[in-house]
């Protein structure tokens, strides 16, 4: 959800001051935020296309629009239309499925999709390709989600091994925890400020989040730290989990203070500056949620230790693994599957 404040829309005005071109406004709204051009009718124009004071929040200075427009991120259909708009003037290979790309980019807004197409086009130009391909669009998507690869960064074998187990811990928890978002990719290639990462994408557009999903996020955050501890020992855990712990703590505080998801505190929205007594109770509930997540993940990874070694070794060998490759490695170790379920899942994977 975003709030767009339109001010001084001189760029969308005709040369003679104070006259708007509705078509330009509509195209810009759709291109950047995925808004249907019909939304412009919400602020009707006066005769000759001049915006009346009522349409600009009562401000007498023509050219100012002080209304707030709440703009949600586009859904899958909106993303498809935005992608088609940006791809219409670019030569494309037959392997590009715009609808599939739209389904695989939940949470992307218009600017993200424009950036995706632009990065893919630059990649194609650098490679000397005549047409844009699905591989280049996937590269662009990964760059937006995961950051730019730092191929020249030197890492010791020990550091690579630790990163591989850390990221494998995240991936195994995500794979085996109900409510967790599906894995998109796992990598130990340094990207941005991270030495490695596991990216997840929701399987569809989300309008709300359940407690089960939030608890699953807490568990996934704990996966890296717990994996380090189990494989290398308590004395060799690293600062690599600091970002995960920060995210988990913020999420736990949100659950307790904003969403009323604590049985002890109750269904209450806590104000910004609670009393010292209430703050102590909130802190205790946050620690409880984090400790419970840690214990669940520790129990899970102890059972999945063979899977942890298998996935870490695969990451050390290939550096980056897709969702299907991770699934192929972890499926044999998943507990609670009947033989016929295993055959069905393996058959689906083979078809994929």
Residue frames as qw, qx, qy, qz and C-alpha x, y, z in Angstrom:
[[0.000, 0.890, 0.455, 0.000, 0.00, 0.00, 0.00],
 [0.449, 0.003, 0.008, 0.894, 1.39, 3.43, -0.90],
 [0.046, 0.864, 0.378, -0.328, 0.24, 7.00, -0.47],
 [0.499, 0.281, 0.314, 0.757, 0.98, 9.22, -3.44],
 [0.047, -0.787, -0.261, 0.557, 0.95, 13.00, -3.00],
 [0.510, 0.528, 0.392, 0.555, 0.57, 14.87, -6.28],
 [0.182, -0.821, -0.107, 0.530, 2.06, 18.35, -6.13],
 [0.066, 0.735, -0.335, -0.586, 2.88, 20.83, -8.84],
 [0.725, 0.232, 0.628, 0.162, 1.86, 18.69, -11.79],
 [0.199, 0.766, -0.214, -0.573, 3.40, 21.18, -14.22],
 [0.133, -0.305, 0.845, 0.418, 4.89, 18.34, -16.27],
 [0.229, 0.364, 0.899, 0.079, 1.38, 17.05, -16.95],
 [0.214, 0.758, 0.330, -0.520, 0.01, 20.46, -17.96],
 [0.586, 0.643, 0.331, 0.365, -0.33, 21.97, -21.40],
 [0.470, 0.235, -0.044, 0.850, 1.89, 24.95, -22.27],
 [0.221, -0.592, -0.075, -0.772, -0.78, 27.46, -21.26],
 [0.064, 0.179, -0.768, 0.612, -0.68, 27.53, -17.46],
 [0.456, 0.028, 0.516, -0.725, -3.41, 25.92, -15.46],
 [0.799, 0.253, -0.173, -0.517, -4.66, 23.57, -18.20],
 [0.538, -0.298, 0.788, -0.034, -4.34, 19.83, -17.61],
 [0.543, 0.277, -0.644, -0.462, -4.16, 17.15, -20.28],
 [0.811, -0.249, 0.326, -0.417, -6.28, 14.31, -18.80],
 [0.940, 0.276, -0.198, -0.017, -4.74, 11.71, -21.14],
 [0.410, 0.560, -0.568, 0.443, -1.23, 12.49, -19.87],
 [0.432, -0.455, 0.520, -0.579, -2.37, 12.29, -16.26],
 [0.932, -0.029, 0.134, -0.334, -4.07, 8.94, -16.90],
 [0.828, 0.410, -0.353, 0.149, -1.09, 7.45, -18.72],
 [0.161, 0.575, -0.605, 0.526, 1.30, 8.53, -15.99],
 [0.645, -0.347, 0.423, -0.533, -0.89, 7.10, -13.24],
 [0.980, 0.108, 0.022, -0.165, -1.06, 3.77, -15.04],
 [0.680, 0.546, -0.417, 0.255, 2.61, 3.66, -16.05],
 [0.134, 0.521, -0.621, 0.570, 4.03, 4.36, -12.62],
 [0.336, -0.191, 0.687, -0.616, 1.44, 2.99, -10.21],
 [0.055, -0.154, -0.967, -0.196, -0.86, 0.75, -12.22],
 [0.274, 0.422, 0.504, -0.703, -3.89, 2.99, -11.65],
 [0.366, 0.553, 0.698, 0.270, -6.72, 2.69, -14.15],
 [0.171, 0.161, 0.170, 0.957, -6.85, 5.99, -16.10],
 [0.306, -0.638, -0.553, -0.440, -10.54, 6.24, -15.17],
 [0.511, -0.529, -0.463, 0.495, -9.42, 7.20, -11.67],
 [0.228, 0.047, 0.059, 0.971, -8.66, 10.66, -13.04],
 [0.271, -0.540, -0.501, -0.620, -12.43, 11.20, -13.20],
 [0.513, -0.546, -0.571, 0.334, -12.40, 11.25, -9.41],
 [0.206, -0.577, -0.102, 0.783, -11.20, 14.85, -9.69],
 [0.483, 0.680, 0.514, 0.200, -13.34, 16.23, -12.54],
 [0.364, -0.089, 0.167, 0.912, -11.88, 19.02, -14.62],
 [0.237, 0.673, 0.298, -0.634, -13.59, 22.27, -15.40],
 [0.643, 0.736, 0.192, -0.087, -14.29, 23.65, -18.85],
 [0.446, 0.820, -0.350, 0.077, -11.37, 23.51, -21.24],
 [0.844, 0.074, -0.431, 0.310, -9.54, 21.02, -19.01],
 [0.047, 0.587, -0.404, 0.700, -8.82, 23.59, -16.27],
 [0.481, -0.253, -0.783, 0.302, -8.71, 22.08, -12.79],
 [0.322, -0.767, -0.183, -0.525, -11.23, 23.91, -10.57],
 [0.124, -0.583, 0.566, -0.569, -10.29, 24.84, -6.98],
 [0.837, -0.258, 0.240, -0.418, -12.47, 22.01, -5.65],
 [0.958, 0.229, -0.161, 0.057, -10.33, 19.47, -7.54],
 [0.561, 0.432, -0.433, 0.557, -7.12, 20.80, -6.03],
 [0.518, -0.357, -0.609, 0.483, -8.13, 20.81, -2.39],
 [0.130, -0.926, -0.338, 0.107, -9.49, 24.36, -2.48],
 [0.485, -0.434, 0.187, 0.736, -6.06, 25.78, -3.26],
 [0.385, 0.847, 0.164, -0.327, -6.47, 28.82, -5.50],
 [0.023, -0.683, 0.592, 0.427, -3.06, 28.36, -7.13],
 [0.898, 0.358, -0.055, -0.251, -3.61, 26.36, -10.30],
 [0.567, 0.535, -0.612, 0.131, -1.15, 23.49, -10.63],
 [0.100, -0.327, 0.807, -0.481, -1.33, 22.23, -7.06],
 [0.759, -0.219, -0.472, -0.392, -3.17, 19.02, -6.22],
 [0.133, -0.475, 0.679, -0.544, -3.15, 18.43, -2.48],
 [0.891, -0.149, 0.000, -0.429, -5.44, 15.37, -2.42],
 [0.281, -0.430, 0.858, -0.035, -4.02, 12.10, -1.08],
 [0.829, 0.208, -0.314, -0.414, -4.57, 9.05, -3.26],
 [0.602, -0.390, 0.688, -0.110, -4.03, 5.67, -1.57],
 [0.670, 0.487, -0.454, -0.328, -2.60, 3.33, -4.19],
 [0.849, -0.273, 0.450, -0.035, -2.23, -0.42, -3.54],
 [0.169, -0.415, 0.776, 0.443, 0.36, -2.42, -5.43],
 [0.637, 0.244, -0.377, -0.627, -1.09, -3.87, -8.64],
 [0.829, -0.088, 0.511, -0.208, -2.53, -7.38, -8.57],
 [0.586, -0.096, 0.700, 0.397, -1.46, -10.08, -11.02],
 [0.474, 0.689, 0.508, 0.208, -3.66, -8.71, -13.80],
 [0.017, 0.992, -0.034, -0.121, -2.35, -5.19, -13.25],
 [0.453, -0.595, 0.548, 0.374, 1.25, -6.41, -13.26],
 [0.618, 0.239, 0.663, 0.349, 0.64, -8.25, -16.52],
 [0.335, 0.875, 0.324, 0.130, -0.77, -5.12, -18.17],
 [0.188, -0.926, 0.246, 0.214, 2.11, -2.98, -16.88],
 [0.575, -0.319, 0.642, 0.395, 4.67, -5.49, -18.17],
 [0.558, 0.518, 0.580, 0.289, 2.95, -5.60, -21.55],
 [0.130, 0.985, 0.099, -0.054, 3.11, -1.80, -21.66],
 [0.275, -0.811, 0.447, 0.258, 6.86, -1.70, -21.00],
 [0.563, -0.166, 0.742, 0.324, 7.64, -4.67, -23.27],
 [0.619, 0.652, 0.406, -0.167, 5.53, -3.57, -26.25],
 [0.398, 0.884, -0.220, -0.108, 8.38, -1.74, -28.01],
 [0.246, -0.623, 0.739, 0.068, 11.04, -4.39, -27.35],
 [0.696, 0.262, -0.602, -0.291, 11.80, -7.46, -29.48],
 [0.614, -0.384, 0.580, -0.372, 11.06, -10.58, -27.43],
 [0.173, 0.214, -0.943, -0.189, 11.89, -14.25, -27.89],
 [0.640, -0.233, -0.524, -0.512, 9.14, -16.87, -27.91],
 [0.557, -0.166, -0.751, 0.313, 10.09, -18.23, -24.48],
 [0.026, -0.082, 0.373, -0.924, 8.81, -15.13, -22.65],
 [0.297, -0.562, -0.753, -0.169, 5.51, -15.69, -20.83],
 [0.050, -0.450, 0.145, -0.880, 4.36, -12.30, -19.54],
 [0.712, -0.487, -0.196, -0.466, 1.56, -13.86, -17.49],
 [0.869, -0.193, -0.359, 0.281, 4.04, -16.17, -15.74],
 [0.398, 0.252, -0.277, 0.837, 6.34, -13.25, -14.94],
 [0.353, -0.509, -0.016, -0.785, 3.37, -11.33, -13.50],
 [0.851, -0.413, -0.270, -0.180, 2.47, -14.30, -11.29],
 [0.823, -0.082, -0.287, 0.482, 6.08, -14.54, -10.12],
 [0.287, 0.288, -0.182, 0.895, 6.39, -10.90, -9.06],
 [0.388, -0.761, -0.507, -0.114, 3.85, -10.43, -6.22],
 [0.476, -0.721, -0.160, 0.478, 4.45, -7.22, -4.32],
 [0.424, 0.013, 0.311, 0.851, 6.13, -5.48, -7.28],
 [0.221, 0.770, 0.306, -0.515, 4.81, -2.03, -8.12],
 [0.625, 0.768, 0.139, 0.021, 4.93, -0.25, -11.46],
 [0.046, 0.893, -0.448, -0.015, 8.39, 1.23, -10.83],
 [0.589, -0.373, 0.716, 0.047, 9.76, -2.23, -9.90],
 [0.768, 0.379, 0.512, 0.064, 8.38, -3.72, -13.12],
 [0.424, 0.901, -0.094, 0.011, 9.79, -0.87, -15.20],
 [0.226, -0.759, 0.610, 0.020, 13.16, -1.44, -13.54],
 [0.757, -0.067, 0.649, 0.029, 12.91, -5.18, -14.23],
 [0.720, 0.629, 0.279, 0.092, 12.40, -4.62, -17.95],
 [0.182, 0.942, -0.280, 0.034, 15.15, -1.98, -18.07],
 [0.450, -0.592, 0.667, 0.045, 17.72, -4.24, -16.35],
 [0.787, 0.169, 0.587, 0.082, 16.83, -7.12, -18.66],
 [0.571, 0.814, 0.095, 0.056, 17.19, -4.87, -21.72],
 [0.041, -0.875, 0.482, 0.000, 20.63, -3.69, -20.56],
 [0.650, -0.305, 0.695, 0.043, 21.65, -7.32, -19.95],
 [0.773, 0.468, 0.422, 0.074, 20.54, -8.24, -23.48],
 [0.361, 0.920, -0.146, 0.040, 22.49, -5.31, -24.96],
 [0.306, -0.726, 0.615, 0.026, 25.65, -6.28, -23.06],
 [0.686, -0.072, 0.720, 0.077, 25.32, -9.87, -24.31],
 [0.089, 0.325, -0.591, -0.733, 24.72, -8.66, -27.87],
 [0.297, 0.332, 0.894, -0.049, 21.35, -10.43, -28.05],
 [0.068, -0.211, -0.504, -0.835, 18.87, -9.48, -30.76],
 [0.537, -0.506, -0.429, -0.520, 15.85, -10.25, -28.59],
 [0.364, -0.468, 0.525, -0.610, 14.91, -10.13, -24.94],
 [0.578, -0.011, -0.811, -0.088, 14.78, -13.61, -23.38],
 [0.724, -0.593, -0.255, -0.243, 13.18, -15.17, -20.31],
 [0.787, -0.149, -0.286, 0.526, 16.65, -15.81, -18.86],
 [0.269, 0.311, -0.101, 0.906, 17.46, -12.09, -18.96],
 [0.453, -0.580, -0.153, -0.660, 14.16, -11.21, -17.30],
 [0.849, -0.423, -0.309, 0.070, 14.85, -13.79, -14.58],
 [0.609, 0.079, -0.234, 0.754, 18.30, -12.26, -14.08],
 [0.053, -0.474, -0.005, -0.879, 16.67, -8.84, -13.68],
 [0.689, -0.559, -0.268, -0.375, 14.13, -10.20, -11.18],
 [0.833, -0.272, -0.307, 0.372, 16.91, -11.76, -9.08],
 [0.407, 0.251, -0.157, 0.864, 18.88, -8.54, -9.15],
 [0.323, -0.560, -0.076, -0.759, 15.90, -6.58, -7.81],
 [0.817, -0.482, -0.228, -0.218, 15.08, -9.18, -5.15],
 [0.897, -0.293, -0.091, 0.318, 18.60, -10.14, -4.11],
 [0.213, -0.880, 0.244, 0.347, 20.89, -7.30, -5.15],
 [0.576, 0.718, -0.383, -0.077, 23.85, -7.16, -7.54],
 [0.965, -0.102, -0.078, 0.230, 26.32, -10.05, -7.50],
 [0.145, -0.897, 0.415, 0.040, 29.75, -9.20, -6.07],
 [0.968, 0.219, -0.098, 0.075, 31.76, -11.71, -8.07],
 [0.483, 0.618, -0.413, 0.463, 35.12, -10.10, -7.31],
 [0.502, -0.682, 0.330, -0.417, 34.73, -10.40, -3.53],
 [0.472, 0.308, -0.809, 0.165, 37.21, -12.88, -2.03],
 [0.755, -0.450, 0.156, -0.451, 35.84, -15.35, 0.52],
 [0.078, -0.429, 0.893, -0.113, 37.76, -18.04, 2.38],
 [0.480, -0.090, -0.832, -0.263, 36.57, -21.62, 2.17],
 [0.186, -0.258, -0.783, 0.534, 35.67, -21.47, 5.85],
 [0.241, 0.284, 0.185, -0.910, 33.50, -18.41, 5.30],
 [0.486, 0.094, -0.569, -0.656, 31.78, -20.04, 2.30],
 [0.388, -0.147, -0.908, 0.056, 31.08, -23.18, 4.34],
 [0.025, -0.305, -0.624, 0.719, 29.58, -21.20, 7.21],
 [0.360, 0.257, -0.094, -0.892, 27.42, -19.18, 4.82],
 [0.451, 0.022, -0.775, -0.442, 26.26, -22.36, 3.06],
 [0.290, -0.284, -0.876, 0.262, 25.06, -23.93, 6.33],
 [0.089, 0.308, 0.358, -0.877, 23.50, -20.64, 7.47],
 [0.445, 0.211, -0.292, -0.820, 21.45, -20.29, 4.29],
 [0.422, -0.059, -0.881, -0.207, 20.62, -24.00, 4.25],
 [0.075, -0.271, -0.770, 0.572, 19.14, -23.57, 7.72],
 [0.332, 0.321, 0.094, -0.882, 16.82, -20.83, 6.44],
 [0.474, 0.182, -0.606, -0.613, 15.83, -22.91, 3.42],
 [0.314, -0.107, -0.942, 0.050, 15.09, -26.13, 5.32],
 [0.082, 0.341, 0.627, -0.696, 12.91, -24.30, 7.85],
 [0.401, 0.339, -0.122, -0.842, 11.02, -22.55, 5.04],
 [0.430, 0.135, -0.786, -0.423, 10.57, -25.84, 3.19],
 [0.372, -0.184, -0.900, 0.132, 9.25, -27.75, 6.21],
 [0.016, 0.284, 0.546, -0.788, 7.19, -25.09, 8.00],
 [0.105, 0.638, 0.726, 0.232, 3.49, -24.73, 7.25],
 [0.050, -0.935, -0.288, 0.203, 2.60, -21.14, 6.49],
 [0.378, -0.550, 0.329, 0.668, 6.05, -20.13, 5.22],
 [0.516, 0.728, -0.133, -0.432, 6.33, -18.51, 1.81],
 [0.942, 0.241, 0.147, 0.182, 7.70, -20.77, -0.95],
 [0.508, -0.521, 0.343, 0.595, 11.43, -20.53, -1.62],
 [0.547, 0.811, -0.051, -0.200, 12.45, -18.65, -4.75],
 [0.719, 0.504, -0.376, 0.295, 16.22, -19.16, -4.67],
 [0.691, -0.686, 0.111, 0.197, 19.12, -19.76, -2.31],
 [0.636, 0.654, -0.196, 0.359, 22.63, -18.47, -2.94],
 [0.673, -0.587, -0.015, 0.449, 26.00, -18.09, -1.26],
 [0.483, 0.417, 0.185, 0.747, 27.12, -15.63, -3.92],
 [0.198, -0.445, -0.328, 0.810, 27.63, -12.26, -2.17],
 [0.097, 0.629, 0.526, 0.565, 24.92, -9.81, -3.26],
 [0.239, -0.862, -0.102, -0.436, 24.60, -6.27, -1.98],
 [0.182, -0.682, 0.547, -0.450, 25.72, -6.25, 1.65],
 [0.878, -0.231, 0.313, -0.280, 24.90, -9.93, 2.22],
 [0.142, -0.470, 0.847, 0.202, 27.27, -12.90, 1.88],
 [0.103, -0.138, -0.942, -0.288, 24.33, -15.11, 0.94],
 [0.442, 0.074, 0.279, -0.849, 20.56, -15.24, 1.13],
 [0.126, 0.314, 0.933, 0.125, 17.40, -17.27, 0.70],
 [0.283, 0.061, -0.086, -0.953, 14.64, -15.36, -1.08],
 [0.186, 0.371, 0.898, -0.147, 10.98, -16.28, -0.71],
 [0.239, -0.046, -0.305, -0.921, 7.97, -15.17, -2.71],
 [0.539, 0.178, 0.584, -0.581, 4.30, -15.56, -1.79],
 [0.328, 0.176, 0.870, 0.322, 2.47, -17.95, -4.07],
 [0.083, 0.700, 0.582, 0.404, -0.25, -15.33, -4.69],
 [0.006, -0.521, 0.082, -0.850, -1.15, -11.74, -3.86],
 [0.380, -0.357, -0.748, 0.410, -1.84, -11.37, -0.14],
 [0.192, -0.704, -0.213, -0.649, -4.40, -9.06, 1.44],
 [0.567, -0.696, 0.248, -0.363, -3.79, -10.12, 5.05],
 [0.427, 0.393, -0.782, 0.226, -1.40, -12.29, 7.06],
 [0.812, -0.448, -0.299, -0.224, -2.37, -14.98, 9.55],
 [0.517, -0.734, 0.420, -0.135, -0.72, -15.73, 12.88],
 [0.929, -0.023, 0.330, 0.168, 0.50, -19.04, 11.45],
 [0.649, 0.654, 0.035, 0.387, 2.27, -17.18, 8.64],
 [0.073, -0.894, 0.288, -0.334, 3.87, -14.71, 11.05],
 [0.753, -0.505, 0.420, -0.038, 5.10, -17.51, 13.30],
 [0.896, 0.270, 0.221, 0.274, 6.52, -19.23, 10.22],
 [0.370, 0.834, -0.146, 0.382, 8.46, -16.04, 9.41],
 [0.445, -0.774, 0.403, -0.200, 9.90, -16.06, 12.93],
 [0.907, -0.162, 0.375, 0.100, 11.00, -19.66, 12.46],
 [0.751, 0.559, 0.083, 0.341, 12.66, -18.93, 9.11],
 [0.037, 0.910, -0.268, 0.314, 14.54, -16.01, 10.65],
 [0.627, -0.615, 0.463, -0.120, 15.95, -18.35, 13.32],
 [0.973, 0.218, 0.064, 0.032, 17.06, -20.99, 10.82],
 [0.551, 0.683, -0.332, 0.344, 20.47, -19.47, 10.04],
 [0.219, -0.684, 0.532, -0.449, 21.59, -18.95, 13.63],
 [0.856, -0.243, 0.375, -0.259, 20.44, -22.39, 14.76],
 [0.914, 0.384, -0.075, 0.109, 22.21, -24.07, 11.82],
 [0.293, 0.726, -0.472, 0.406, 25.47, -22.32, 12.72],
 [0.482, -0.551, 0.522, -0.438, 25.15, -23.44, 16.33],
 [0.951, -0.034, 0.245, -0.184, 24.35, -27.07, 15.49],
 [0.861, 0.450, -0.099, 0.215, 27.17, -27.50, 12.96],
 [0.461, 0.585, -0.345, 0.572, 29.97, -25.31, 14.32],
 [0.536, -0.320, -0.595, 0.506, 29.13, -25.06, 18.02],
 [0.208, -0.902, -0.363, 0.104, 27.98, -22.29, 20.35],
 [0.447, -0.642, 0.140, 0.608, 31.42, -20.67, 20.44],
 [0.330, -0.082, 0.568, 0.749, 31.55, -20.29, 16.65],
 [0.241, 0.786, 0.569, 0.021, 28.24, -18.57, 15.92],
 [0.397, 0.102, 0.188, 0.893, 28.76, -15.35, 13.96],
 [0.123, 0.433, 0.212, -0.867, 27.34, -11.87, 13.51],
 [0.072, -0.047, -0.722, -0.686, 25.76, -13.06, 10.25],
 [0.186, -0.527, -0.826, -0.076, 22.45, -13.60, 12.05],
 [0.099, -0.306, -0.345, 0.882, 22.20, -10.05, 13.41],
 [0.303, 0.042, -0.324, -0.895, 19.90, -8.91, 10.59],
 [0.477, -0.256, -0.797, -0.269, 17.72, -12.03, 11.03],
 [0.340, -0.387, -0.693, 0.505, 17.41, -11.42, 14.77],
 [0.059, 0.205, 0.090, -0.973, 16.55, -7.76, 14.21],
 [0.416, -0.083, -0.543, -0.725, 13.81, -8.75, 11.75],
 [0.485, -0.310, -0.818, 0.004, 12.45, -11.42, 14.08],
 [0.221, -0.329, -0.548, 0.737, 12.39, -9.07, 17.07],
 [0.212, 0.125, -0.111, -0.963, 10.58, -6.33, 15.12],
 [0.483, -0.153, -0.687, -0.522, 8.06, -8.90, 13.87],
 [0.421, -0.337, -0.794, 0.282, 7.43, -10.29, 17.36],
 [0.055, -0.285, -0.343, 0.893, 6.89, -6.78, 18.73],
 [0.338, 0.023, -0.377, -0.862, 4.44, -6.08, 15.90],
 [0.483, -0.248, -0.811, -0.218, 2.50, -9.26, 16.67],
 [0.355, -0.390, -0.685, 0.502, 2.22, -8.41, 20.38],
 [0.079, -0.374, -0.227, 0.896, 1.73, -4.63, 20.26],
 [0.276, 0.233, -0.293, -0.885, -0.20, -4.08, 17.03],
 [0.506, 0.002, -0.702, -0.502, -2.02, -7.31, 16.19],
 [0.667, -0.334, 0.319, -0.585, -3.15, -8.54, 19.61],
 [0.835, 0.191, -0.500, -0.128, -1.56, -11.95, 19.01],
 [0.202, 0.291, -0.785, 0.509, -0.42, -12.51, 22.59],
 [0.555, -0.472, -0.668, -0.150, -2.64, -14.61, 24.87],
 [0.470, -0.369, -0.478, 0.644, -1.14, -12.90, 27.93],
 [0.053, -0.142, 0.001, 0.989, -1.51, -9.29, 26.74],
 [0.373, 0.559, 0.670, -0.317, -4.77, -9.94, 24.92],
 [0.416, 0.564, 0.524, 0.484, -6.41, -8.42, 21.81],
 [0.162, -0.904, -0.157, 0.363, -5.15, -4.90, 22.47],
 [0.567, 0.640, 0.015, 0.519, -3.40, -2.33, 20.29],
 [0.585, -0.548, -0.200, 0.563, -0.66, -0.85, 22.47],
 [0.163, 0.986, 0.034, -0.016, -0.02, 2.87, 22.17],
 [0.597, 0.646, -0.316, 0.355, 3.43, 4.16, 21.22],
 [0.143, 0.466, -0.611, 0.623, 4.57, 4.94, 24.78],
 [0.723, -0.446, -0.490, -0.196, 3.04, 2.38, 27.15],
 [0.526, -0.777, 0.253, -0.237, 3.60, 2.41, 30.89],
 [0.050, 0.596, -0.796, 0.090, 6.74, 0.79, 32.25],
 [0.590, -0.074, 0.743, -0.307, 4.70, -2.12, 33.55],
 [0.796, 0.502, 0.212, -0.264, 3.03, -2.72, 30.19],
 [0.425, 0.752, -0.496, -0.090, 6.38, -2.38, 28.40],
 [0.244, -0.438, 0.851, -0.157, 7.87, -5.06, 30.64],
 [0.719, 0.189, 0.609, -0.276, 4.97, -7.39, 29.81],
 [0.685, 0.690, -0.089, -0.219, 5.41, -6.70, 26.09],
 [0.168, 0.698, -0.696, -0.004, 9.14, -7.41, 26.28],
 [0.475, -0.221, 0.825, -0.211, 8.49, -10.68, 28.11],
 [0.776, 0.413, 0.401, -0.257, 6.02, -11.78, 25.42],
 [0.515, 0.770, -0.342, -0.156, 8.43, -10.84, 22.64],
 [0.073, -0.551, 0.827, -0.080, 11.22, -12.88, 24.24],
 [0.652, 0.036, 0.703, -0.281, 8.77, -15.77, 24.70],
 [0.760, 0.594, 0.103, -0.245, 7.82, -15.75, 21.00],
 [0.369, 0.749, -0.549, -0.038, 11.46, -15.63, 19.93],
 [0.294, -0.413, 0.841, -0.190, 12.50, -18.39, 22.34],
 [0.757, 0.216, 0.548, -0.283, 9.64, -20.64, 21.20],
 [0.684, 0.693, -0.149, -0.173, 10.63, -20.08, 17.55],
 [0.101, 0.682, -0.722, 0.061, 14.25, -20.88, 18.38],
 [0.509, -0.198, 0.802, -0.242, 13.25, -24.12, 20.14],
 [0.807, 0.426, 0.306, -0.270, 10.99, -25.22, 17.25],
 [0.557, 0.748, -0.349, -0.086, 13.72, -24.60, 14.71],
 [0.124, -0.585, 0.791, -0.128, 16.37, -26.36, 16.80],
 [0.680, 0.016, 0.692, -0.241, 14.19, -29.45, 17.08],
 [0.760, 0.603, 0.111, -0.214, 13.47, -29.38, 13.34],
 [0.402, 0.771, -0.494, -0.023, 17.08, -28.97, 12.22],
 [0.377, -0.431, 0.807, -0.146, 18.25, -31.73, 14.54],
 [0.764, 0.247, 0.571, -0.170, 15.84, -34.08, 12.75],
 [0.675, 0.730, 0.101, -0.005, 16.87, -32.68, 9.36],
 [0.389, -0.735, 0.427, 0.356, 20.64, -32.75, 9.92],
 [0.611, 0.054, 0.662, 0.431, 21.26, -35.00, 6.90],
 [0.368, 0.799, 0.424, 0.216, 19.23, -32.63, 4.73],
 [0.172, -0.957, 0.099, 0.211, 21.24, -29.72, 6.16],
 [0.504, -0.446, 0.580, 0.459, 24.51, -31.32, 5.07],
 [0.551, 0.369, 0.660, 0.354, 23.11, -32.25, 1.64],
 [0.232, 0.920, 0.299, 0.100, 21.83, -28.76, 0.87],
 [0.281, -0.879, 0.252, 0.292, 24.95, -27.02, 2.19],
 [0.571, -0.222, 0.634, 0.472, 27.19, -29.23, 0.05],
 [0.465, 0.606, 0.565, 0.313, 25.05, -28.46, -3.01],
 [0.030, 0.994, 0.090, -0.054, 25.35, -24.72, -2.34],
 [0.443, -0.672, 0.441, 0.398, 29.12, -25.04, -1.96],
 [0.564, 0.064, 0.683, 0.459, 29.27, -26.79, -5.32],
 [0.293, 0.586, 0.589, 0.472, 26.81, -24.71, -7.35],
 [0.172, -0.031, -0.179, 0.968, 26.61, -21.44, -5.33],
 [0.436, 0.106, 0.079, -0.890, 23.02, -20.73, -6.42],
 [0.069, 0.195, 0.976, 0.071, 20.06, -23.12, -6.37],
 [0.379, -0.216, -0.324, -0.840, 16.55, -22.58, -7.74],
 [0.649, -0.190, 0.358, -0.644, 13.36, -23.59, -5.97],
 [0.934, 0.164, -0.187, -0.257, 13.06, -26.79, -7.99],
 [0.580, 0.413, -0.631, 0.309, 16.67, -27.78, -7.29],
 [0.191, -0.355, 0.631, -0.663, 16.19, -27.21, -3.56],
 [0.813, -0.053, 0.162, -0.557, 12.99, -29.25, -3.62],
 [0.854, 0.291, -0.426, -0.062, 14.75, -32.10, -5.39],
 [0.337, 0.395, -0.705, 0.484, 17.45, -32.19, -2.69],
 [0.254, -0.237, 0.580, -0.737, 15.14, -31.89, 0.33],
 [0.767, -0.071, -0.220, -0.599, 12.17, -34.05, -0.66],
 [0.731, 0.048, -0.679, 0.059, 13.80, -37.38, 0.27],
 [0.297, 0.066, -0.668, 0.679, 14.38, -36.09, 3.82],
 [0.416, -0.289, 0.038, -0.861, 10.91, -34.71, 4.47],
 [0.054, 0.046, 0.937, -0.343, 9.14, -36.60, 7.25],
 [0.409, 0.358, 0.561, -0.624, 5.51, -37.68, 7.37],
 [0.509, 0.417, -0.375, -0.653, 5.16, -38.42, 3.65],
 [0.853, 0.081, 0.489, -0.165, 3.52, -41.63, 2.53],
 [0.500, -0.140, 0.672, 0.528, 5.25, -43.56, -0.29],
 [0.380, 0.629, 0.613, 0.292, 2.47, -42.67, -2.75],
 [0.022, -0.976, -0.103, 0.192, 2.86, -38.96, -1.83],
 [0.402, -0.598, 0.472, 0.508, 6.59, -39.17, -2.47],
 [0.483, 0.188, 0.716, 0.468, 6.01, -40.80, -5.87],
 [0.231, 0.846, 0.470, 0.095, 3.42, -38.17, -6.80],
 [0.164, -0.931, 0.091, 0.313, 5.68, -35.24, -5.73],
 [0.454, -0.391, 0.601, 0.529, 8.67, -36.72, -7.54],
 [0.450, 0.450, 0.687, 0.351, 6.52, -37.22, -10.63],
 [0.108, 0.956, 0.267, -0.051, 5.37, -33.60, -10.52],
 [0.319, -0.783, 0.326, 0.422, 8.97, -32.47, -10.09],
 [0.526, -0.046, 0.684, 0.503, 10.09, -34.56, -13.07],
 [0.346, 0.724, 0.549, 0.232, 7.36, -32.98, -15.19],
 [0.087, -0.973, -0.029, 0.213, 8.45, -29.50, -14.04]]
